[in-house]
Amino acid sequence: MKPLFGKVGVFGVGLLGGSVALGIKERFLAEEVHAYDQDPMALEKVLFLGVADRVHTEVGPWVGELDLGILAAPVGALAELGKALAPWAHPESLWTDVGSVKAKVVAALEGLLPHYLGGHPMAGSERAGVENAHAGLLQNAVWVLTPTERTSPRAREGVRGLVEALGAYPLEMPPGRHDELVARVSHLPYLLAVALNRMVAQSPHRDLLMFLAAGGFRDLTRVASGSPRMSRDMVVENKEALKEAIEELREVLLELEGLLDEPEGLLRAAEEAKRTRDSLPIVRRSLLPEMHDLVVQVPDRPGEIARIATALGEAGVNIKDIEVLTIREAAGALRLSFATREERERARRVLQEAGYRLP
């Protein structure tokens, strides 16, 4: 079967660019994948990990041989990267980007690159770098596409075909609407994670707070562990929409503060929040994948984690995530995450039969 594309170039090979390149290679969507990055060390990793077939630290005539170019540099660098690529791009080539801000990026790139359509896969991780890239990051993810009146049918069809072939779900909306919505579900949560961690870091009781921080705090602030520079660029580039979202949040927090003196009103607000959270669509590998957790008490003996993993593996139960919650002299605890409720209950039975205590 002939691949969708001949030569594909990925410009910027961090977590997201590397995952796109791996997805293209693993699904045989291109005859050849090229990777461009200004960091030679990153390109060494690209070759070692098999992320691309050929690598480049400079643009040049090779860009004109591409059927498809994917810009995956930090969002603040996309416009300049587009300017550098434009003189080399073939007039019939397709172009897209994976930037998390769209209005400014689309306005800059659609006048520079032929057959361009802006995009943003709603997928990511707190672990940065191409060494953490994997094709599964995009599987079943929502991939926003932001066409305008200038978008060619060729770009729309070609980029949408790429998204679907990578196993993601294309969702079209105007660039400005994208920025408005993503400010509330992605950029604002990042700032909240930064704010909560700053409160802890600046407290005179920092050490005690660090010790007391439990799973809820860790989950809520996990996005702060991503690349600070890339995250900074992301929120700054979308600052207008983000400031509006911050103002909305300020009003909601003031309302909740007032409800502290009205327990029934606070209960109604909490019930509404629960209904909203519980009704979020479950899209595996998307913004908020559902996980089913199990906490296991573990004796402080060598090999216990391996024994737990082996017991579950032999029973055919797949662990999606694992976290050490406590380390004590006599015992510790693990939080195991599973993709489905059924797998969690199977894991519970297996571990109980193996003699482990589950709170």
VENGI-V784101 format. One record per helix or strand of 3 or more residues. SS is the DSSP state (2 for helix, 1 for strand). FROM is the first residue (numbers start at 1). LEN is the number of residues. If there is no record, write none. Layout:
SS/FROM/LEN
SS/FROM/LEN
This chain:
1/5/7
2/15/12
1/30/7
2/40/10
1/54/3
2/61/5
1/68/4
2/75/12
1/94/4
2/103/7
1/116/6
2/130/3
2/135/4
1/142/5
2/153/13
1/169/4
2/175/27
2/206/7
2/215/11
2/228/10
2/239/21
2/263/16
1/292/8
2/304/11
1/321/7
1/331/8
2/341/13
